[in-house]
Amino acid sequence: MSDERLDLRGRILHADPATLGFWGSSGREVWGAVMDMAFPGGVASLVSLEDGTTSLYTSTGGGVLGGGAHQPVVEATQAFLDAVAVYAPQFSATDTDELPEPGHVRFHALAFDGRRGADAEESELQARSHELWPLYYSGHQVITALRLATEGSDQA
């Protein structure tokens, strides 16, 4: 991932939710989530925050910033965060910023009491044989909403 995009991702992974203005108004213990998807030659990171802010960063330098300006993206983001909040208690506490290996997906639950993470093989998520498959599909609904909302516009 480009240094700038890694920096944006890293800043979110280490952000203080209070500094960002998040205090749990959604009623969930999770104020944000990051879904890192690794493939041969690159990584894509979906970042979704409590206020609807949504971005997709790619290691190839592309991506979508500011997706939260589109209501369908905000709705998909809120559904993704709801799903992450359900599974987050099962995640392990983590402070690593490492990206997953190709063929793997890493979920980061950004909770008010700290960051938690979980990894899965993408093939198992796609086959719905891994318990976290609902998170994977919910994250991909956010990505689809981002693509539909920004088709034809110049991307970051």
N, C-alpha and C positions, 0 to 999 in steps of 0.2 A: 504494500500500500504506500502511496506517496507520503513523504514526510508530513506535508500539510494535513492530509486526511488522517494519518495516524495521530497527529497532534489533536485534531478535533475529536476523534474517537477517544483518545486518552483523557482529554479534558472532561468529557462526559463521564467516563468510567470513574474518575476521581473527584467529581464535582460534589460540592456540599449542596444538598437539595434546598436548604434554607436560603443560600446565596442566590439560587436560581428562582426563588419565590415559591418553591413547592413546600407545602406544609401538610399535605394529606387531605386536601379539600375533596378529593375524589372518593374518599372513604376506604381506599385500598392501601395496603402497606408498601406498595411498589410505586415509585414515582417515575420510573423509566425502565427501559429494557434495551439491550443490544443483542442482535442475532448476527453472529459472524459465520459466514458460509465460505469454506475453502474449496477451491477447485484447482486442477493443474494449471499453474501459471498465474494464479491470483486469488484474491479474497474480496468478498463483498460484505459490508457491514450495514445492517439496518439499525437505525437509532430512533427510538420512539419515546417521547416524553409526555408526562401528565397533562401538559397544557396543549397537547396536540402537535407540538413541534415534531417533525418527522423528516429524516434525511436518510439517503442511501449513499454510502461511500464505496468506491471500488478501487482496487489497487492499480487499475489501469489508468487512473486519473479522472475517470468519469464519475457520474453520480447525479443525485438530485438533492438539492438543498431547499428548504422552505416548503416542503410538501404540505405542512400544516395550514397553509393558506386555502386549501381546498377541502370543503366539508366532507366529501366521501373519504378522503385520506384521514381526516380527524376521526371519523366514525370507525374506520378500520383500525386505526391506532388505539383507540380506546378499547376496542374488542381484544386486540392483541395484549394490551396491558392487563385487562381483566383475566385473560388466560394465563399470563405469566404470574399474576398474583396467586392464582390457584395452585400452581406448581412450585413456586419459589420456596415454600417451606421444606421441600424435598431436596433442594439444591444444597451444595456444600459452600461454606464460607470461602471466599477467594479474594485475592488482591492482585492476581496475575493479569497482565495486559497481553499475554501471548496470544497469537492467532492460532486457530486450529490447523491441523494437518489437512492436506487435500482429502476430500471425501468425508470430511467431518463438519459438524455444525456445533458452535458453542453459543449457549444462551447465557446472558448476564442479566440477572434481576437486580435492579438498582432500588434497594429497599431503604426505608428510613433508618433501619438499624444496621445497615451495612450491605455490602455487595455479596451476592451469591452466584454461583455458576454451575452449569451442567453441560456435558458434552454428549454427542450422539453421532453415530454413523449416519450420513445422509441417506444412504440406501435403506436403512431400517426405518427412518422417518418417512421416506417416500412410500414404503411398503406398509406403513402404519403398524409395524411390528414393534416399535419402540414406544414406551409409555409417553414420551414427550411429543409424539406426532401431532397432537392438536396445536401445540405451540408453533411448530414448523409451518403448518398449513395456515394458521392465523397470521403469522409473519408474512407469508407469501401473499395473503389477501391484502396486506398493507402495500407490498411491493407492486401488486397489480393495480391498486388504487392510485399509487404514485405515477405509474406509467400512463394510465388512462388520463389522469389529471394534467399531465405535463406533455402529452404527445404533441409534437409539432413546435414545441417551444425550445429555446436554447437551454441546455443544462449546464450546471457548474462543472 
